[in-house]
């Protein structure tokens, strides 16, 4: 089993929906939230603003059931595939990534 590198603090966790492969959100994990995720099968993160652990969906009911966790080549970033219940974003949007900044330019 791969050991995740928490030596520099928090690691980014990219959350992807199992069925659609859509990126739902980006959050951060510390070692404790990572272990809770492994133990419970649901996502736990570390809130940088609140300086505390948070269980995704604890208040909203919009939980994320973990299907797969994959580490990048340096074992310092996680890609977590989940079965999402309800919207992933606190705004009520399905994904946190809904604000288009720039579209690709077309040739011709």
KAPE-V76917 format. One record per helix or strand of 2 or more residues. SS is the DSSP state (hx for helix, st for strand). FROM is the first residue (numbers start at 1). LEN is the number of residues. Records with the same first field share a line. If there is no record, write none. Layout:
SS = FROM-LEN, FROM-LEN
//
This chain:
st = 11-7, 23-7, 44-4, 52-4, 64-8, 77-8
hx = 31-10
//
